[in-house]
Amino acid sequence: MSPRRRYVVTTIAPTEKTRVRRRPERAAYDRQVIYDILDEALVCHIGVATEAGPRVIPTAIIRIGEHVYVHGSPNNQLLTALADGAPACITVTLVDSVVAGRSGFGMSMDYRSVMIFGTAEKIVDNDEKERLVAAFVEDIMPGHIVRPPKKKELAATVFLRFSIAEASAKIRNHGVVDPDEDHALDVWAGVVPLKLMAGEPRNCGDLKPGISTPDYAKRYKRPSTK
Ligand SMILES: Cc1cc2nc3c(=O)[nH]c(=O)nc-3n(C[C@H](O)[C@H](O)[C@H](O)COP(=O)(O)OP(=O)(O)OC[C@H]3O[C@@H](n4cnc5c(N)ncnc54)[C@H](O)[C@@H]3O)c2cc1C
């Protein structure tokens, strides 16, 4: 079992902030459900109120145990605000289908999403930063082999950790929901499932001669419980 999968299956008790009020039947607070969505996602969006106003940044995210991690340049205004303790709202979204109803208001999407509230802890230990670099590599491209990070690269990167303690998932998975009176209309309604599909890998233009495309790149896919 990979270290990312080592967790006790529990429910995250909803708080005033994380209790889903709109469509509460779509809510999930089960850690496993939340972790699976986080593990499938490559990207999150982090919202934070900075001195210059609200900002939302898309960025790579990984989960290890009961925490998620993001990283970036110390010049990144948003990461700096987060490192200084600004409260964050992190969302992850997986769109599973586009849903075509029989009216404009019947148009929708089936999705799995997670929202996490928290404040960041800045990672300062270089060994931990190095482990996180390896974890980001393994998450983005499992099996990929890279050279070790340089000290100056580690020093020039901010790593932030957020506890998955105040979090919710919301899942829509029921396709078309049209009012009964629309069912007799002569129009198509249905869903088109969507998937993040890997294309054919393209070798780097300056790849050393003799290196062939590895299987892990040819067979790339995100982990999915769908
Ligand atoms: C791909 C996608 C498309 C969507 N399209 C629409 C749309 O077109 N119109 C629309 O109104 N809504 C849409 N939603 C749902 C939207 O994310 C909100 O859930 C909804 O608008 C209700 O917002 P609220 O602030 O009233 O939620 P509330 O229920 O009041 O939120 C309370 C708490 O519930 C939790 N929560 C709410 N939404 C989510 C979520 N999506 N994921 C995880 N936790 C959540 C949070 O902890 C939040 O603080 C979409 C969601 C996704 C993922």
The ligand as an ORCA input file, in Angstrom:
! r2SCAN-3c Opt
* xyz 0 1
  C     -18.469     21.586    -12.183
  C     -19.474     22.301    -11.310
  C     -20.460     23.090    -11.888
  C     -21.384     23.746    -11.091
  N     -22.300     24.569    -11.690
  C     -23.133     25.295    -10.924
  C     -24.017     26.263    -11.496
  O     -24.044     26.458    -12.702
  N     -24.813     26.966    -10.662
  C     -24.793     26.785     -9.312
  O     -25.522     27.478     -8.600
  N     -23.996     25.881     -8.744
  C     -23.150     25.141     -9.512
  N     -22.310     24.236     -8.916
  C     -22.444     23.991     -7.475
  C     -21.674     25.032     -6.689
  O     -20.336     24.583     -6.542
  C     -22.252     25.247     -5.288
  O     -22.299     24.028     -4.594
  C     -23.657     25.838     -5.345
  O     -23.675     26.983     -6.170
  C     -24.135     26.213     -3.964
  O     -23.343     27.252     -3.453
  P     -23.649     27.807     -1.984
  O     -22.567     28.783     -1.637
  O     -25.066     28.253     -1.905
  O     -23.434     26.462     -1.174
  P     -23.701     26.114      0.329
  O     -24.379     24.792      0.362
  O     -24.304     27.247      1.098
  O     -22.191     25.950      0.820
  C     -21.922     25.632      2.177
  C     -20.690     24.768      2.208
  O     -20.931     23.584      1.466
  C     -19.726     23.152      0.880
  N     -19.848     23.175     -0.595
  C     -20.654     23.924     -1.361
  N     -20.457     23.680     -2.668
  C     -19.499     22.743     -2.717
  C     -18.861     22.077     -3.779
  N     -19.191     22.333     -5.078
  N     -17.894     21.164     -3.490
  C     -17.553     20.890     -2.215
  N     -18.135     21.484     -1.171
  C     -19.099     22.409     -1.408
  C     -18.649     24.135      1.306
  O     -18.004     23.651      2.453
  C     -19.458     25.388      1.587
  O     -18.776     26.259      2.427
  C     -21.360     23.579     -9.684
  C     -20.369     22.779     -9.105
  C     -19.438     22.162     -9.895
  C     -18.371     21.330     -9.224
*
